[in-house]
């Protein structure tokens, strides 16, 4: 039997800022672990899809940034524990 387990983008430290306006628009500023990440589209689309699934949310914008650069110290304690750090 194969057991798959995944870490979320919050615990991985990829989300830098989430802004929700009074008219329920969401602007998410996030990064990836590396600019060459092959999951770039999948991760950003997944974040957008999850936030769009919140009934009160209208428009969702995902802004991908590279500064500040991601590093393992951006992970939550839960994320570090998940990876055995």
C-alpha positions as a Markdown table, in Angstrom:
| # | Residue | x | y | z |
|---|---|---|---|---|
| 1 | Unk | 0.0 | 0.0 | 0.0 |
| 2 | Unk | 1.3 | 3.5 | -0.9 |
| 3 | Unk | 0.6 | 6.3 | 1.6 |
| 4 | Unk | 0.8 | 9.8 | 0.3 |
| 5 | Unk | 1.0 | 12.8 | 2.5 |
| 6 | Unk | 1.2 | 16.4 | 1.6 |
| 7 | Unk | 2.2 | 19.6 | 3.3 |
| 8 | Unk | 0.1 | 22.7 | 2.8 |
| 9 | Unk | 1.3 | 26.0 | 1.4 |
| 10 | Unk | 0.8 | 27.8 | 4.7 |
| 11 | Unk | 3.0 | 25.4 | 6.7 |
| 12 | Unk | 5.5 | 25.4 | 3.9 |
| 13 | Unk | 5.8 | 29.2 | 4.3 |
| 14 | Unk | 4.8 | 30.0 | 0.8 |
| 15 | Unk | 2.0 | 32.5 | 1.6 |
| 16 | Unk | 3.4 | 36.0 | 2.4 |
| 17 | Unk | 0.2 | 38.0 | 2.6 |
| 18 | Unk | -3.6 | 37.7 | 2.1 |
| 19 | Unk | -5.7 | 40.8 | 1.6 |
| 20 | Unk | -9.5 | 40.6 | 1.6 |
| 21 | Unk | -11.2 | 43.8 | 0.6 |
| 22 | Unk | -14.5 | 45.1 | 1.9 |
| 23 | Unk | -16.2 | 43.9 | -1.4 |
| 24 | Unk | -14.8 | 40.3 | -0.8 |
| 25 | Unk | -12.0 | 40.3 | -3.3 |
| 26 | Unk | -8.9 | 38.4 | -2.3 |
| 27 | Unk | -5.3 | 39.3 | -3.2 |
| 28 | Unk | -2.8 | 36.6 | -2.3 |
| 29 | Unk | 0.9 | 37.3 | -2.3 |
| 30 | Unk | 3.0 | 34.1 | -2.3 |
| 31 | Unk | 6.2 | 32.6 | -3.5 |
| 32 | Unk | 7.5 | 29.1 | -4.4 |
| 33 | Unk | 10.6 | 27.3 | -3.0 |
| 34 | Unk | 12.5 | 28.1 | -6.3 |
| 35 | Unk | 11.8 | 30.2 | -9.4 |
| 36 | Unk | 12.2 | 27.0 | -11.5 |
| 37 | Unk | 9.5 | 25.0 | -9.6 |
| 38 | Unk | 7.9 | 22.6 | -12.1 |
| 39 | Unk | 4.6 | 22.8 | -10.1 |
| 40 | Unk | 4.3 | 26.6 | -10.5 |
| 41 | Unk | 1.0 | 26.5 | -12.4 |
| 42 | Unk | -0.5 | 23.7 | -10.3 |
| 43 | Unk | 0.3 | 25.4 | -7.0 |
| 44 | Unk | -0.9 | 28.9 | -7.9 |
| 45 | Unk | -4.1 | 27.5 | -9.6 |
| 46 | Unk | -4.7 | 25.3 | -6.5 |
| 47 | Unk | -4.5 | 28.3 | -4.2 |
| 48 | Unk | -6.8 | 30.3 | -6.4 |
| 49 | Unk | -9.3 | 27.3 | -6.6 |
| 50 | Unk | -9.3 | 26.8 | -2.8 |
| 51 | Unk | -10.0 | 30.5 | -2.1 |
| 52 | Unk | -12.6 | 30.8 | -4.8 |
| 53 | Unk | -14.4 | 27.9 | -3.1 |
| 54 | Unk | -15.1 | 30.1 | -0.1 |
| 55 | Unk | -18.7 | 31.2 | -0.7 |
| 56 | Unk | -18.1 | 34.8 | 0.4 |
| 57 | Unk | -15.2 | 35.4 | -1.9 |
| 58 | Unk | -15.7 | 37.1 | -5.2 |
| 59 | Unk | -12.5 | 37.7 | -7.2 |
| 60 | Unk | -9.2 | 36.0 | -6.4 |
| 61 | Unk | -5.8 | 37.3 | -7.6 |
| 62 | Unk | -2.7 | 35.3 | -6.9 |
| 63 | Unk | 0.5 | 37.4 | -7.1 |
| 64 | Unk | 3.7 | 35.3 | -7.3 |
| 65 | Unk | 6.8 | 37.1 | -6.0 |
| 66 | Unk | 10.4 | 36.1 | -5.6 |
| 67 | Unk | 11.4 | 38.7 | -3.0 |
| 68 | Unk | 11.9 | 38.0 | -0.3 |
| 69 | Unk | 13.2 | 34.6 | -1.4 |
| 70 | Unk | 11.8 | 31.5 | 0.3 |
| 71 | Unk | 13.9 | 29.7 | 2.7 |
| 72 | Unk | 13.2 | 26.9 | 5.2 |
| 73 | Unk | 13.0 | 29.4 | 8.1 |
| 74 | Unk | 9.7 | 30.7 | 6.6 |
| 75 | Unk | 8.1 | 27.4 | 7.4 |
| 76 | Unk | 5.8 | 27.1 | 10.4 |
| 77 | Unk | 6.7 | 24.9 | 13.4 |
| 78 | Unk | 4.2 | 22.4 | 12.2 |
| 79 | Unk | 5.8 | 22.4 | 8.7 |
| 80 | Unk | 9.3 | 21.9 | 10.2 |
| 81 | Unk | 8.0 | 19.1 | 12.4 |
| 82 | Unk | 6.4 | 17.5 | 9.4 |
| 83 | Unk | 9.8 | 17.4 | 7.7 |
| 84 | Unk | 11.5 | 16.2 | 10.9 |
| 85 | Unk | 13.4 | 19.5 | 11.5 |
